[in-house]
Amino acid sequence: MVAQVPGLLDLSEKLRAGADRILVLGMGGSSLAPLVFGSSFGRRDGFPRLEVLDATEPSSVLAAGEGSSPERTIYVVSSKSGTTLEPNLFFDYFYALAEDELGAKAGERFVVITDPGTPLEEVARSRNAEVIVLADPAIGGRYSALSPFGLVPAALAGVDVSTLLSRAREMAEACRLPNAEENPGAVLGAAMAAFALEGRDKLTFSVGTPVDRFGMWAEQLVAESTGKEGKGILPVEGEPLGPAEVYGEDRFFVRIGGAADSLIPARLAALGEAGHPVATFAIRDAYDLGGEMFRWEFATALAGALLEINPFDQPNVQEAKDRTNQILSGAPAENGGDEPPRNDALGHLLETLRPGDYFAVTAYVPSTPENEERLARIRLPVRDAKRVATTVGFGPRFLHSTGQLHKGGPDNGVFLQVTAESAAPVPIPGRPYGFERVVAAQAAGDLAALRSRGRRALHVHLREGDAGLDSLANDVGAAAGASPELARKERR
C-alpha cells in the first residue's frame, strides 16, 4: 500500500474539486474501516466529508440520497466478492439518481473497489465508472482496513495515509518480534484466547476519543473470525461501563483511547480490584488507528489459532444471505408461529438467561444516535438484573459481523429481534422489490437461521415508530426487574 500512496493522492486531487461528501456504499469489512476513519478524523479542511451507508432500512437510504446532489458526491462502491447484496443494490439505486441528474456523465461520480474479475467489476465497466480499484484477493474483508477498502475513502477525505501506514508498519515490525512477551500482537492474542478458554469470553470494549467508533470495526473482526465450530469470543461494543457488581465472571475489559469521562479511570480500577482482567491501550491521535488496526488483526488471527479454529473463514454468514435471497425470490418467510403477548414473551425470554449467556438486541430500525440511546435503555436493565453481557446490532450491518458468531458460536445467546414498519416504499431500479422488502427479508432470514439452530429468539414488530421503541424499552426493563435509576446513571 505504501507504493500506492502517490496514486491515492492523485485520485483525491482529481475527484475532490467541487465535492461536498464521499458516500461509501458497502457492508461489513468494506464499510466499517471508512466509518471509523470518518468518525475519528472528522472533516478535513478543503476535503469532502466521509460518510457511510451500510443499511437497507428505507429511511436510511433516502437520507443518504438527500445528503448532497450527485454532482457534489463521490460514490465509493465497495465489495470484495462483488456479489454482496447490499452494495449492489446501493449501486443500482444511486447510479439511477446520478443518471437522472447527470445523464451519460453519471459514471464520473463513482469509484468502485472490488477484487479482480468480480461481477461488480463488470457492472462498473458497463456503467463507465470513473475509477475501478482492484484489490488483493488474498486479503479477507474484515482484515482489509489497511488495503484499498479502507485507504481509498480515507485518502479521498484528506487523511494522510502515509502517516497511517507508517504507524501500521511500526506495529507490524513489533509483531514480528520472536519473543512473545515483547510482541504486542502476540500478547493481546494470547490473552484473548487464554481468557476465553477460562470462560472470560466476553471481550468488553470501552472506547474513547479520538477513536470512539473503533469498537464497531473490532467487533466484526473478532466476532466473525472466532465465532464458529461452537466456539467464539463475543465482542461487547457500546455497553457503558458499570459498577463491578453488575458483571459476571465472563468478562475481559479493554480500554482504547483517551479518558475524557473522568469516571472511566475509576471504574476501570474498580473492575481490576474486583478481579476482572483489564487491558488499556493509549492513543496519541487518530493516526494510531494504523497501528491498532494491525495489532488487532494480528491478535485476532493468533487467538483463532489458539482456539483451534480458522480465523479467516465465515462459514455461517452465507446461510442468512441464502435465506434472504429465497424470500426475495418469493419463498414464504418462516416466522416460527404466532408470538405470545409481548410482556409474557419478554419475561419468558429473559428467564432463560443463565451465567455466561449474553443478550443480543438485533434491530432492523434506522441507525441513529436517538435509536442507539433507546436501544441502550433495552440492554442495560438486562445486564444489571441478570449480570450478563449485552450487545446491540443494527441490521443488516451485524449480519456481516456478530451474525457469524450468533449462529456458529456457542449456544449461549438470547436474541431479541426488533423490526419496524417502513415509513414509505423505496423502489430499487431494475428490481421487482424495494428496500422495504429487502430489510424485511433480511430480518426474516436471520430469524429463521437462528431458530433452525434452536437459538432462544423472540421477534417483536413495532408499528408505532419511535414511541414503539420507547415502549419496548419500558417493557424489557419491567421484565428484567432492573432499577431504571441505575440504568440512567450508567448511560450518563
Order of alpha helices (4+ residues) and beta strands (2+ residues): alpha-beta-alpha-beta-alpha-beta-alpha-beta-alpha-beta-alpha-alpha-alpha-beta-alpha-beta-beta-alpha-beta-alpha-alpha-alpha-beta-alpha-beta-alpha-beta-alpha-beta-alpha-alpha
